[in-house]
Every structure is written in structure tokens, then in C-alpha cells.
């Protein structure tokens, strides 16, 4: 066990004996997920937030529905939980809300997988992105992450028009059982299950049994499945195998608690990839870590979402960026984006959609949870936190190799982040000279200018 603690309370326990495999970017991630679906012997259960019906899976596998329909044809139990937006959250991304047109599409296809629709609280969303293969079987495999099937599938080094960077983590072993428990809880209490249009290919009263036993050990990693759940979404406190009943009706904030614990415990390095700027509760802790001498790299979209850019232009809008600018006053803090070569010979921003944090080359978290207030205080989220130095160092090496074009295997975590800072700074200077022959993809961003003019 490392020096980084885990939350004292939560639905799920810390479990040993897991095998974990981070999957970086949508092409490799969805290829591996499809391989697992094709090898499944019993079931395929997934939770979807944002979804495009014409999204194509890798290697000519067709759409998501093609993949699921083939699984049903093989006799598998295939189930999907779709998010149904409330009026105050409609238009928040591309969804499959179970509209008459959606149901007509399923009917025209003859789709026989089971589905339920689930609302979130108010303006929030059901933001979990999970795949569970062969629930409760010896081959049980879970995928937890943040990639939505809504954009062009990409390969490392061959990014298309929709350039994104994102991740999943594959988990086999005891902690996959907790993903199983989470799916059953959501399925059985899906908000729309009793509505005429709230389910597909099944009766409204059909419920799943909670898992009765923990999956057998498959590896050496300590893993903790963590959630954020708004109060009042679910009521059943039936425990996961080997766990204790948890009052989920009161909500859960295990992911938020883990973020705080990890930052507070950091001794040498914090590496973050997130599409959102940290909320004050997180930013203040990052500043305390900087005061302790911890090296911090924060990778965000170089070109953020429109609401961030609009905030920068609004009178008084700079208050929103005050904590980010405070972090920028520390020499060992680096704000970065990534940008890839384009056909014109310049650079195009690669949108960072990942939700990852690595601390001290010992601990990492991968999942669906952003560092903005919606994810931390309102959405339903799931992350997998991992205590395994070998896995974390390998993940750090893979991420930095993509972003820096340099292998950091021979460097420790602090040395690697300082190299990150050096390369990102040099690439920014090159961009100022209109020289786009960079080393890697990383470019330093100025906190006081973030949300304004791009540096390339």
C-alpha cells in the first residue's frame, strides 16, 4: 500500500487481486471493448450518456447497435441504460433519449437488446460510461472511463477531423464485481422503468439480482471503484459482496473525496488530464501541494468549450480564472494543451476529454468525472482508482510518450514532469515564431490568457 489513502466510507471497498489495463484514445479503447464483446459468453451490459447512432466502431464493425444486435443474435443478455435528459439539461450533448424517432429506429432494425432510460437530478446528467462483460461469470470484465461514442474513431498518430484525447480502464478481478453491483442498482431503479416509453424489449417490472460473490483474483492491483451520486436518485442499500450497506439515498461523493485525499498526500508529482478547470475546492489543494514543492502538470483543452471562452470575454469574467492564475505563479506548475499537425502545416488543437490523475508514480484514477462542479456535485459518475506503481509508471510513460514524443522510462515522476514543462515551453516559443516542427504535441498555455487567444 502506498502513502495515498482511500475514502473511509463509500458503496465499494478497496479490493486487491485485480488486473488493470488503461486504454488510451477511442480507437484502441473501442477496439478492445469490441473484442471483449465478441468473446463474451453470457452478457453485455452498458451505460451510455452521449451517443451518435452513426458512430462507427473500429475495423468495420459497424455502429454500436450493429455490435449489440450481433451479440443478441449469439444468445447473449444485452442491456443498455440510456440517459434521458430533463428539460433543463436538454441540448447538453447528443443523446438517445428514447424519443418516438429513437424507438422507430430500434423497431426498424429489429433490435432485441433490452434498454431502460434513466434521468438525473435537475440540470445534471447520468454521466457514467461503463461496459460490463459476462457479469457474475468467471470471465467478468469491466471497462470504466469517459469516452462517448459520438465522434470519429481515432488511432494514435492518425487523428481525424474530430481530434480528441480520452481514456478507459479495463478491470478484471474482484473490483469488476462492484461495477456489476452499480449496474444492477441503476437498472433496477432506473427512473423511467414504469413509463410507457421508458424501456425497450422487456417488461417494466423485470429486475436483476445483485451479485452474490466476488470475482476471482486476476492480478496484483489494488482498485477502488468510486462514485458520485446525487441524493435521492437511488434508494436500495443492498451491499456489494464483501461490502457494507451504504445509504445511497443520501448520495455519494467518493470520487470527490478521493481527489482531495490524493492531492493532499502528494509528495513529488501530480499529473492531471481533464477537460475542465478545477473547482476552487480542488484548486486550493493544488496550490497547497505546490507550496510543498510538488510538481504539477495540468493538461486541459487548449481550445476549451465555448462557455469558458465566453466567460473570459465577459466583464468581470476573469474572476472565474483567478485560482488558475494563482497556480500559474508557481514555477513548478505547468498548464498545457496538445495540438497535432494539420494539412496546412500548422497545428490544430486536440480536445482533451480525459478524466485522469496520477500522483507520485504510485496512484492513478481513470473514469468519467470532470473537475467541474457538475461532475463533482451533481452528475452520476464512476471512476476506478488504482494503487499499483508498475501500472501507474507504465501509464505515465505511455501518456508522455504520446504528448512529448519522448520515452520517459528512465526518468522518475518529478524528472518526467519537468521534461514535460521544458518541451511544452519550447513548443510555445516555436509557435510564437510560426515554427510548427514541434517535439511531440504538448504546448504550454498561459493561465492568465486561458480561454482567449490560442498560442498557435
MOGIRA-V751583 format. One record per pair of residues at least 6 apart in sequence whose ideal C-beta (glycine too) atoms are under 8 Angstrom apart, sorted by the first residue. I is the first residue (numbers start at 1). J is the second residue. D is the distance in Angstrom with one decimal. If there is no record, write none. Layout:
i: <I	I>
j: <J	J>
d: <D	D>
//
This chain:
i: <1	1	2	2	2	2	2	3	3	3	3	4	4	4	4	4	4	4	4	4	5	5	6	6	6	6	6	6	7	7	7	7	7	7	9	9	10	10	10	10	10	10	10	11	11	11	11	11	11	11	11	11	11	11	12	12	12	12	12	12	12	12	12	12	13	13	13	13	14	14	14	14	15	15	15	15	15	15	15	15	15	16	16	16	16	16	17	17	17	17	17	17	17	17	18	18	18	18	18	18	18	18	18	18	18	18	18	19	19	19	19	19	19	19	20	20	20	20	20	20	20	20	20	20	21	21	21	22	22	22	22	22	22	22	22	22	22	23	23	23	23	23	23	23	23	23	24	24	24	24	24	24	24	25	25	25	25	25	25	25	26	26	26	26	26	26	27	27	27	27	27	28	28	29	29	29	29	29	29	30	30	30	30	30	31	31	31	32	32	33	33	33	34	34	34	34	34	36	36	36	36	36	37	37	37	37	37	39	39	40	40	40	40	40	41	41	41	41	42	42	42	42	42	42	42	43	43	43	43	43	43	43	43	43	44	44	44	44	44	44	44	44	44	45	45	45	45	45	45	45	45	45	46	46	46	46	46	46	47	47	47	47	47	47	47	47	48	48	48	48	48	48	48	49	49	49	49	49	49	49	49	49	49	50	50	50	50	50	50	51	51	51	51	51	51	51	51	52	52	52	52	53	53	53	53	53	54	55	55	55	55	55	55	56	56	56	56	57	57	57	57	57	57	58	61	64	65	65	65	68	68	68	68	69	69	69	69	69	71	71	72	72	72	72	77	78	78	79	79	79	79	79	79	80	80	80	80	81	81	81	81	81	81	81	81	81	82	82	82	82	82	82	82	82	83	83	83	83	83	83	83	83	83	84	84	84	84	84	84	84	84	84	85	85	85	85	85	85	86	86	86	86	88	88	89	89	89	89	89	92	93	93	93	94	96	97	98	98	98	98	98	98	100	103	103	106	106	111	111	112	113	113	114	114	114	114	114	115	115	115	115	116	116	116	116	116	116	116	117	117	117	117	117	117	117	118	118	118	118	118	119	119	119	120	120	120	120	120	120	120	121	121	121	121	121	122	123	123	124	124	124	124	124	125	125	125	126	126	126	127	127	127	127	127	127	128	128	128	128	128	128	128	129	129	129	129	129	129	129	129	130	130	130	130	130	130	130	131	131	132	132	132	132	132	132	132	132	133	133	133	133	133	134	134	135	135	135	136	136	136	136	136	138	138	140	140	140	140	140	141	141	141	141	142	142	142	142	142	142	142	143	143	143	143	144	144	144	144	144	144	144	144	144	144	144	145	145	145	145	145	145	145	145	146	146	146	146	146	146	146	146	146	147	147	147	147	148	151	151	152	152	152	153	154	154	154	154	156	159	159	162	163	163	163	163	163	164	164	164	164	165	165	165	165	165	165	165	166	166	167	167	167	167	167	168	169	169	169	169	171	171	171	172	172	172	173	173	173	173	173	173	173	174	174	174	174	174	174	175	175	175	175	176	177	177	177	177	177	177	178	178	178	179	179	180	181	181	181	181	182	182	182	183	184	184	184	184	185	185	185	185	185	186	186	187	187	188	188	188	189	189	189	189	190	191	191	192	192	193	193	194	198	210	210	211	211	212	213	214	214	220	221	221	221	221	222	222	222	223	223	223	223	224	224	224	224	224	225	225	225	226	226	226	226	226	226	226	226	226	227	227	227	227	227	227	227	228	228	228	228	228	228	228	228	228	228	228	228	229	229	229	229	229	230	230	230	230	230	231	231	231	232	232	233	233	233	234	234	235	235	236	237	237	237	237	237	238	239	239	246	253	253	255	255	255	255	255	255	255	256	256	256	258	258	258	259	259	259	259	259	260	260	260	262	262	262	262	262	262	263	263	263	263	263	263	263	264	264	264	265	266	266	266	266	266	267	267	267	268	268	268	268	268	268	268	269	269	269	269	269	269	269	269	269	269	269	269	270	270	270	270	270	270	270	270	270	271	271	271	271	271	271	271	271	271	271	271	272	272	272	272	272	272	272	272	272	273	273	273	273	273	273	273	274	274	274	274	274	274	274	274	274	274	275	275	275	275	275	275	275	275	275	275	276	276	276	276	276	277	277	277	277	277	277	277	277	278	278	278	278	278	279	279	279	279	280	281	282	282	283	283	283	283	284	286	286	286	286	287	287	287	287	289	290	290	290	290	290	293	294	295	295	295	295	295	295	296	296	296	296	296	296	297	297	297	297	297	297	298	298	298	298	298	299	299	299	299	299	299	299	300	300	300	300	300	300	301	301	301	301	301	302	302	302	302	302	302	302	302	302	302	303	303	303	303	303	304	304	308	308	309	309	310	311	311	311	311	312	312	312	312	312	312	313	321	321	321	321	324	324	324	325	325	327	327	327	328	328	328	328	332	332	334	334	334	334	334	335	335	335	335	335	336	336	336	336	336	336	336	337	337	337	337	337	337	338	338	338	338	338	338	338	339	339	339	339	339	339	339	340	340	340	340	341	341	341	342	345	346	346	347	347	347	347	347	349	350	355	355	355	355	355	355	355	355	356	356	356	356	357	357	358	358	358	358	358	360	361	361	361	361	361	361	362	362	362	363	363	363	363	364	364	364	364	364	365	365	365	365	366	366	366	367	367	367	367	368	368	368	368	368	369	369	369	369	369	369	370	375	386	393	396	396	396	397	397	397	400	400	400	400	400	401	401	402	402	403	403	403	403	404	404	404	404	404	404	404	405	405	405	405	406	406	406	406	408	408	408	411	420	421	423	423	423	424	424	424	425	426	427	427	427	427	427	427	428	428	428	428	428	430	430	430	431	431	431	431	432	436	443	443	444	445	446	449>
j: <222	387	360	362	363	387	389	265	267	360	362	261	262	265	266	359	360	362	363	387	261	265	14	224	258	261	385	387	224	226	254	257	258	261	246	254	224	226	227	246	252	254	257	178	181	182	225	227	240	243	246	248	252	254	175	178	181	224	225	226	227	240	243	254	224	240	242	243	222	223	224	387	173	174	175	178	214	222	223	224	242	174	217	220	221	222	173	174	216	217	218	219	220	221	171	172	173	174	175	176	217	218	219	220	221	222	223	171	172	173	218	219	220	221	169	170	171	219	221	223	384	386	388	391	32	169	170	167	168	169	170	364	366	391	394	395	398	29	32	33	143	145	167	168	169	170	156	165	166	167	398	399	402	154	155	156	164	165	166	167	147	151	153	154	164	166	58	153	154	155	156	155	156	143	145	147	166	167	168	57	58	147	149	153	57	58	59	143	170	131	143	168	57	58	59	61	67	131	133	141	143	170	44	67	71	131	133	133	139	71	76	133	134	139	76	134	137	139	76	77	134	135	136	137	139	76	77	78	79	132	133	134	135	137	68	71	76	77	78	79	131	132	133	77	78	79	80	131	132	135	183	187	79	80	81	130	131	132	80	81	126	128	129	130	183	186	80	81	82	83	96	129	149	83	93	95	125	126	127	128	129	148	368	93	94	95	148	149	150	64	82	94	95	96	148	149	150	94	149	150	151	63	64	65	96	105	63	63	64	149	150	151	153	62	63	152	153	63	64	66	67	149	153	153	67	149	106	109	111	78	80	111	113	109	110	111	112	113	78	113	78	111	112	113	114	113	114	113	114	115	116	183	187	113	114	115	116	115	116	117	118	126	183	186	187	190	95	96	97	98	115	116	117	118	95	97	117	118	119	120	125	126	127	95	97	98	117	118	119	191	192	198	91	92	95	97	119	125	119	120	122	123	122	123	120	122	123	124	125	125	125	148	150	150	102	117	115	117	192	197	198	200	197	197	200	115	200	200	201	201	200	201	199	200	201	202	206	199	200	201	202	187	190	192	193	198	199	200	190	191	192	195	197	198	199	126	186	190	191	192	126	191	192	126	127	230	233	378	379	380	230	231	232	233	378	378	374	378	230	374	378	379	380	374	379	380	186	379	380	368	369	375	379	380	381	182	186	227	368	380	381	382	144	145	146	147	148	168	368	382	142	143	144	179	182	183	382	142	143	140	141	142	143	176	179	180	183	139	140	141	142	143	140	141	180	183	211	177	180	211	212	213	215	216	172	176	177	180	215	170	171	172	176	170	171	172	175	176	179	180	168	169	170	171	168	169	171	179	225	366	367	368	382	383	384	166	167	168	169	355	366	367	368	166	167	168	353	354	355	366	367	368	166	167	168	353	353	162	164	160	161	162	160	160	162	163	164	402	340	350	351	340	348	349	350	351	350	351	352	353	273	338	350	351	352	353	354	353	354	273	354	355	356	366	366	366	367	384	386	179	223	384	215	218	219	215	216	217	218	219	221	223	214	215	216	217	223	242	223	224	225	384	215	211	213	214	215	240	241	225	240	243	225	382	211	210	211	240	241	225	227	382	208	208	209	210	211	210	234	236	238	248	234	380	207	208	207	208	236	233	234	235	236	198	198	233	198	199	199	204	204	204	238	240	240	241	241	241	241	242	388	386	387	388	391	386	387	388	384	385	386	387	254	258	384	385	387	382	383	384	254	255	258	365	367	382	383	384	385	252	254	255	380	381	382	383	252	253	254	255	256	369	375	376	377	379	380	381	248	251	252	380	381	251	377	378	379	380	249	250	251	249	251	248	251	380	248	249	248	249	248	245	246	247	248	249	245	245	246	252	376	377	365	367	369	376	381	382	383	281	376	377	365	383	385	282	357	365	371	376	281	282	285	270	357	359	363	365	385	270	282	285	286	288	289	359	285	288	289	359	289	292	294	359	360	292	294	360	294	295	360	361	412	413	414	294	295	296	297	358	359	360	361	413	414	416	417	286	289	294	295	296	297	357	358	359	296	297	299	356	357	358	359	396	399	413	417	278	296	297	298	299	356	357	358	371	299	352	354	355	356	357	399	298	299	300	352	354	355	356	357	370	371	300	301	304	305	351	352	353	354	355	370	300	370	371	372	375	283	300	308	321	324	371	372	450	286	298	323	324	371	371	372	373	376	323	376	371	376	323	324	326	327	323	296	298	327	333	323	326	327	330	296	296	327	330	332	333	332	332	332	413	414	417	418	421	327	330	332	333	334	417	333	334	336	417	420	421	327	333	334	335	336	336	337	338	352	354	403	442	335	336	337	352	445	450	337	349	351	352	353	337	338	339	349	350	443	445	454	455	456	309	337	349	351	454	450	451	450	451	451	452	317	317	320	321	451	318	320	321	450	451	452	452	447	448	450	451	335	447	450	447	448	333	335	447	335	446	447	448	418	421	417	420	421	424	444	444	445	446	447	450	403	420	424	442	443	444	445	349	350	352	442	443	445	349	350	352	403	441	442	443	347	348	349	350	441	443	456	347	348	350	441	347	348	436	348	436	436	456	431	436	438	443	456	454	441	366	367	368	369	370	371	375	383	364	365	366	399	364	365	364	392	395	396	413	413	389	392	393	396	412	413	387	389	392	385	386	387	392	385	386	391	392	395	383	384	385	386	383	384	386	381	382	383	384	375	379	381	382	383	375	376	379	381	382	383	376	381	392	413	408	413	416	407	408	409	406	408	416	419	420	407	408	440	441	420	440	441	442	419	420	423	439	440	441	442	423	439	440	441	419	423	439	440	415	416	419	419	442	444	439	440	442	442	443	444	444	439	438	439	440	442	443	444	443	444	445	455	456	436	437	438	438	443	455	456	455	456	455	456	455	455	455	455>
d: <7.0	6.5	7.3	4.1	5.9	5.5	7.3	5.7	7.0	7.6	7.5	6.9	5.3	4.6	7.8	6.0	7.1	6.3	4.4	6.9	5.1	6.4	5.2	5.1	6.5	7.0	6.8	7.9	7.7	7.1	5.0	4.3	5.7	6.8	7.5	7.8	7.8	6.4	7.5	6.7	6.4	4.0	7.8	7.5	7.5	7.7	8.0	6.3	6.6	6.9	4.3	6.5	6.2	7.3	7.5	4.1	7.4	6.6	4.5	7.2	7.8	5.7	6.1	7.8	7.5	7.5	6.2	5.1	6.0	7.5	4.6	7.9	7.4	4.0	4.8	7.5	7.5	7.1	5.9	7.3	7.8	7.3	7.4	7.9	7.8	5.3	5.0	5.4	7.8	3.0	6.7	6.6	7.5	8.0	5.8	6.9	3.6	6.2	5.0	7.7	7.6	6.4	5.3	7.9	4.5	7.3	4.4	7.4	4.8	5.6	4.2	3.0	7.8	6.7	5.8	6.8	5.4	6.9	4.8	6.4	7.3	5.5	7.0	5.7	7.7	6.9	4.2	6.3	7.7	5.1	7.9	7.8	6.2	7.4	8.0	4.9	7.2	4.0	5.6	8.0	7.6	7.3	6.4	4.5	6.7	6.2	7.5	7.8	7.9	5.4	6.1	6.8	7.1	5.8	7.5	6.0	7.6	6.3	6.3	7.5	5.1	7.4	5.2	5.7	6.9	6.1	5.5	4.9	5.1	4.4	7.5	7.5	7.2	7.7	6.9	5.6	7.5	7.0	4.5	5.5	5.5	7.3	7.3	6.2	8.0	4.4	6.5	7.9	6.5	5.5	5.6	7.3	5.5	6.8	7.6	5.4	6.0	7.5	4.8	5.4	7.4	7.7	5.4	5.9	5.7	7.8	6.6	7.9	7.7	6.7	5.7	4.9	5.4	7.5	7.8	6.0	6.7	6.3	6.5	6.6	4.7	7.3	7.8	5.0	7.8	5.8	4.1	7.1	7.5	7.5	7.2	5.8	5.1	7.7	6.9	5.1	5.7	7.5	4.8	7.6	7.4	7.6	5.9	7.8	7.5	4.7	7.7	7.6	4.4	5.9	5.2	7.7	7.5	5.4	7.4	6.6	4.9	7.2	7.6	4.6	7.2	4.8	6.6	4.7	6.8	6.9	6.0	7.0	5.3	6.9	6.8	7.4	7.6	5.1	7.3	7.4	6.1	6.2	5.3	7.2	6.1	6.3	7.8	4.2	5.5	6.0	4.1	8.0	5.0	7.1	7.4	6.6	6.4	4.7	6.8	5.7	6.2	5.4	6.6	4.5	7.5	6.4	7.8	6.9	7.0	6.6	6.5	6.3	6.3	4.2	6.0	7.3	7.7	6.8	6.4	7.9	6.3	7.0	6.7	7.5	5.7	7.8	7.0	5.3	5.8	5.3	7.8	6.2	6.1	5.3	7.2	7.2	4.9	6.7	7.7	5.6	7.4	7.1	5.0	7.5	5.0	7.6	5.0	5.2	7.7	3.9	6.8	6.7	4.6	7.0	7.7	8.0	6.7	6.2	7.4	4.6	7.9	7.5	5.6	7.7	5.5	7.3	7.3	5.7	6.2	6.2	7.4	5.2	7.0	6.4	6.1	7.5	5.1	7.2	6.1	7.5	7.4	6.2	7.6	6.9	5.6	4.0	7.8	7.8	4.7	6.0	4.1	6.5	5.1	7.5	5.8	7.8	7.9	6.4	6.0	6.0	7.6	6.8	5.9	7.1	6.4	7.1	5.9	4.4	7.1	7.5	4.9	6.7	5.8	6.4	7.9	7.6	7.4	5.4	5.5	6.8	7.7	4.6	7.3	5.5	7.0	7.5	7.8	6.8	7.1	7.9	6.1	7.6	7.3	5.4	7.6	6.5	7.6	6.6	5.1	4.6	7.8	6.6	3.9	6.9	8.0	6.2	4.0	6.6	5.3	6.5	5.1	7.8	6.6	7.6	4.1	7.8	7.7	5.2	7.4	5.3	6.3	4.2	5.3	6.5	7.4	4.3	6.6	5.0	7.9	6.8	7.1	7.5	6.6	6.1	4.2	7.9	6.7	6.4	6.4	7.3	7.8	7.3	6.3	6.0	3.6	4.9	7.7	7.8	5.5	7.6	7.9	7.4	4.9	5.2	7.6	6.5	4.0	5.9	5.3	7.6	7.8	8.0	5.6	5.6	6.2	4.5	7.5	5.6	5.7	6.5	6.7	7.7	5.1	7.9	6.7	6.6	5.5	5.8	7.2	6.8	6.0	7.1	4.1	7.5	7.6	5.3	7.8	7.4	5.4	6.0	5.5	7.1	7.0	4.4	7.6	7.9	5.1	6.6	4.7	7.1	7.3	8.0	6.3	5.5	7.6	7.8	7.7	6.7	7.0	4.8	7.1	6.8	4.9	6.5	7.4	5.1	6.3	7.3	4.7	7.5	7.4	4.1	3.8	7.5	5.0	7.2	5.4	7.6	6.7	5.7	6.6	6.5	7.4	6.9	5.5	7.5	5.6	6.9	4.7	7.2	5.4	3.1	6.2	8.0	6.1	6.4	6.8	5.6	6.5	7.5	6.2	6.3	4.8	8.0	6.5	4.8	4.5	7.1	5.9	7.4	7.9	4.1	6.0	4.3	6.4	4.7	8.0	5.6	7.7	7.1	6.9	6.2	5.4	6.5	7.9	6.1	6.2	7.2	4.3	6.3	6.7	4.8	7.8	5.2	7.4	6.4	5.4	7.0	5.1	6.6	5.7	4.4	5.0	7.8	4.8	7.7	5.9	5.5	7.2	4.3	7.8	5.2	7.4	7.2	6.1	5.8	7.3	4.3	7.2	5.8	7.2	5.5	3.9	5.8	7.7	7.5	4.7	5.5	7.8	6.6	7.8	7.8	4.0	7.3	5.4	7.0	5.2	5.2	7.6	4.9	5.0	6.5	6.0	4.0	5.4	7.9	6.2	7.5	4.7	6.0	5.6	4.2	7.8	7.2	6.8	6.4	7.8	4.6	7.2	5.2	7.1	7.7	5.7	6.2	7.7	7.2	7.1	7.8	7.6	5.4	4.7	6.1	6.9	7.7	4.8	6.7	6.4	7.3	7.7	7.9	2.9	7.3	5.8	5.4	5.2	7.2	5.2	7.7	7.0	5.7	6.5	5.5	4.8	5.5	6.7	5.7	7.1	4.1	5.9	7.1	3.9	6.5	5.8	6.9	5.6	7.7	8.0	7.4	7.5	4.6	7.9	6.8	7.8	5.9	4.0	4.6	5.5	7.6	7.6	7.1	5.0	7.5	5.9	5.0	5.6	6.6	7.3	6.3	5.4	7.9	6.4	5.6	7.1	4.9	6.2	6.1	6.7	6.5	7.7	6.5	6.8	4.2	6.2	5.5	4.4	5.4	8.0	5.6	8.0	5.6	7.6	6.9	6.8	5.6	3.6	6.6	7.4	7.8	7.7	6.6	4.9	6.9	7.1	4.8	7.2	4.3	5.7	5.7	5.9	7.4	7.0	4.8	7.0	7.2	7.6	7.8	7.6	7.1	4.7	7.4	5.8	7.9	4.9	7.8	4.9	7.7	6.5	7.4	5.5	6.1	6.8	7.5	7.5	7.9	7.2	7.3	6.0	7.9	6.5	4.9	6.0	7.3	7.9	6.3	7.0	4.4	6.1	7.9	5.7	7.4	6.0	7.4	7.6	7.2	5.1	7.7	4.9	4.9	5.9	7.7	6.9	5.6	6.3	6.7	5.3	7.9	7.7	5.7	4.8	6.4	4.9	7.5	8.0	7.6	6.9	5.9	7.0	4.1	5.4	7.7	5.2	6.9	6.0	5.9	7.4	4.7	7.6	7.0	7.6	5.5	7.8	5.1	7.8	8.0	7.0	4.4	7.8	6.7	7.7	7.8	6.4	7.9	7.5	7.0	4.9	6.6	7.1	5.0	8.0	7.6	4.5	5.9	4.1	7.3	4.5	7.7	7.4	7.4	7.5	6.3	7.2	7.0	5.7	7.5	7.9	5.9	4.9	6.8	5.8	7.9	7.7	7.4	5.6	5.1	7.4	7.3	5.8	7.5	4.3	4.9	3.8	7.4	7.6	6.7	7.4	7.5	5.6	6.9	7.2	7.7	6.4	7.7	7.4	7.8	4.4	6.2	6.3	5.4	6.0	5.8	7.7	5.5	7.9	3.9	6.9	7.6	6.6	7.0	5.9	7.9	6.0	7.8	7.5	6.1	5.9	7.7	6.4	6.0	6.7	4.3	6.5	5.7	7.2	7.4	4.7	7.9	5.2	4.4	6.5	8.0	7.3	7.7	6.8	4.9	7.1	7.7	8.0	4.7	6.4	5.1	5.3	7.0	7.6	7.5	7.1	5.4	7.1	5.2	7.1	6.9	5.6	7.9	7.4	7.7	6.8	7.6	6.4	5.7	7.5	7.7	6.3	6.7	5.0	4.8	7.9	2.6	6.9	6.0	4.4	7.8	6.6	6.2	6.1	7.7	7.7	8.0	7.5	4.2	7.4	6.0	7.3	5.8	7.9	4.7	5.0	7.4	7.7	4.4	4.9	7.8	6.5	7.2	7.9	7.1	7.4	3.5	5.2	7.9	7.0	7.5	6.2	6.9	7.1	4.7	6.3	4.8	5.2	4.8	7.6	6.6	6.4	7.3	3.3	6.7	7.9	7.8	7.3	6.5	4.4	6.2	6.4	7.0	4.5	7.4	5.2	6.7	7.9	7.2	4.7	5.1	6.5	5.8	6.0	6.3	7.8	7.1	7.5	5.6	5.4	7.6	4.6	6.7	5.7	4.1	5.6	7.2	3.9	6.0	5.1	6.0	6.1	5.8	5.7	6.6	6.0	5.4	5.8	6.3	7.9	6.8	4.4	6.4	5.3	7.0	7.1	5.2	7.3	7.7	4.7	6.8	6.6	7.1	5.7	6.1	5.4	5.7	7.9	7.9	7.2	6.7	6.7	5.2	7.9	6.7	5.1	4.7	5.7	6.6	5.6	7.9	6.2	5.9	5.5	5.0	6.3	6.9	4.0	6.9	5.0	5.9	6.9	6.8	5.4	6.4	7.3	5.0	7.2	4.7	6.0	5.0	6.9	4.4	7.2	6.6	5.8	7.5	6.6	5.5	2.8	6.0	7.5	8.0	4.9	5.8	6.9	4.7	7.0	7.7	4.1	7.7	5.3	7.7	5.6	6.8	7.8	7.0	6.7	6.4	6.8	5.6	5.4	7.1	4.9	5.9	7.8	6.3	5.6	7.1	7.6	7.0	7.3	5.5	5.1	4.6	6.8	6.2	5.1	6.7	4.1	7.8	5.9	8.0	5.2	3.4	7.4	6.9	7.1	7.0	6.7	7.7	4.2	6.5	6.5	6.4	7.4	5.2	6.1	5.9	4.3	5.7	4.1	4.9	6.9	4.3	6.6	7.4	6.3	4.6	7.1	5.3	4.3	7.9	5.3	7.9	7.1	7.1	6.0	7.8	6.3	5.3	3.9	7.1	7.1	6.1	6.1	7.5	6.6	7.2	7.9>
//
